[in-house]
Amino acid sequence: MSPRTAIVLILLAACGSRSAPPPPPPSVAGSPAPPRAASWDPETLPRTVAVTTADDGLQLARVTTAGVEPGATVAGVGRDRGWLDGHTLVGLTKLDSGGYVVARLIDGQRAADVTITPAEWPGLSAELLLGDGEIWLAGCEVENEFVDCVQSMYLRVAPGPRTTATQPPRGRRRYGYHGAHLLAAPTGPAPIGGSARVDVALVENSVDPETTMITCTRGAGATRLSLAELFDDPIQIAVFGFSAPEVRWLAITPPLLEVRYDYSNPAEVWREVRAVFRPCDDRPMADFRWLGDGVWAERHGAYDDPDVGWTFHRGDRTLGELPGIDLD
């Protein structure tokens, strides 16, 4: 998903006496300084994940390449949430009285909430932009029924002082209305005896979802699925626009197939869809997350299923399971 900006470190040197400064403390082997926030890579394991529980709490867990280690269950931080770094989970909640609350979990402990007043954020909506040690709100000051946003606005919440901007900060990961920040799995080779292709059909120079076909072949069997069947919303299909789907194999054992396409509503606002299949299933996984270092997770069950949860894998090996709905 973007280029990153470097964090500017302001070093404050206090003037001391004319005597020589004391020697620096000796370094302690095996106790390195914590990494700078800017250097955090969400694709490097081990890392902490959070899964929403049935009562909107959060089940924390540590995911390694060897397993899943459940941790504490804590109060939720909001539906729109994401990781600022390897220690800090940030959530955003809109207040009924106007304004927003930014909540933070730091190593599983709730930090003081930050309140954004309507005067500080007059925007009609807000979502989180996170990265490089900074928390931003992104939203729309003016919007209408035809497009998402006529005039965008941005507010740096932390570190202070609060700063407004008309252009988005570069190198941040976006969480909110446009969907959770999702890591893209790397591309891999097709499995032996496997192939996938898209046959695009046009009607009046537009992609026709009914006759645009995705074909997956493995061994002697083949599965064909139309874009309309994949989209699976017959009420909207006639008024939505679609891009030509793209297929790729993911660098995962067992091999998984990703189908990516964009769709637009009647206002020509475009959204991206990434559907991941076990080849050659006729339906994609309910949800999929790439976590890095060969580890991935799939959701089993619908949101309203009491047994909904996530299964974590590395290659053909199952690492563990966590009950819950959303995974960050």
Secondary structure as GFF3:
##gff-version 3
##sequence-region A 1 328
A	DSSP	three_ten_helix	37	39	.	.	.	ID=ss1
A	DSSP	beta_strand	47	52	.	.	.	ID=ss2
A	DSSP	beta_strand	58	63	.	.	.	ID=ss3
A	DSSP	beta_strand	68	74	.	.	.	ID=ss4
A	DSSP	beta_strand	80	83	.	.	.	ID=ss5
A	DSSP	beta_strand	88	94	.	.	.	ID=ss6
A	DSSP	beta_strand	100	106	.	.	.	ID=ss7
A	DSSP	beta_strand	109	110	.	.	.	ID=ss8
A	DSSP	beta_strand	114	116	.	.	.	ID=ss9
A	DSSP	beta_strand	125	131	.	.	.	ID=ss10
A	DSSP	beta_strand	134	142	.	.	.	ID=ss11
A	DSSP	beta_strand	151	158	.	.	.	ID=ss12
A	DSSP	beta_strand	163	165	.	.	.	ID=ss13
A	DSSP	beta_strand	173	175	.	.	.	ID=ss14
A	DSSP	beta_strand	194	199	.	.	.	ID=ss15
A	DSSP	beta_strand	202	203	.	.	.	ID=ss16
A	DSSP	beta_strand	206	207	.	.	.	ID=ss17
A	DSSP	beta_strand	213	218	.	.	.	ID=ss18
A	DSSP	beta_strand	221	226	.	.	.	ID=ss19
A	DSSP	alpha_helix	227	231	.	.	.	ID=ss20
A	DSSP	beta_strand	241	242	.	.	.	ID=ss21
A	DSSP	beta_strand	246	250	.	.	.	ID=ss22
A	DSSP	beta_strand	256	264	.	.	.	ID=ss23
A	DSSP	beta_strand	270	277	.	.	.	ID=ss24
A	DSSP	beta_strand	288	292	.	.	.	ID=ss25
A	DSSP	beta_strand	295	300	.	.	.	ID=ss26
A	DSSP	beta_strand	309	314	.	.	.	ID=ss27
A	DSSP	beta_strand	317	323	.	.	.	ID=ss28
###
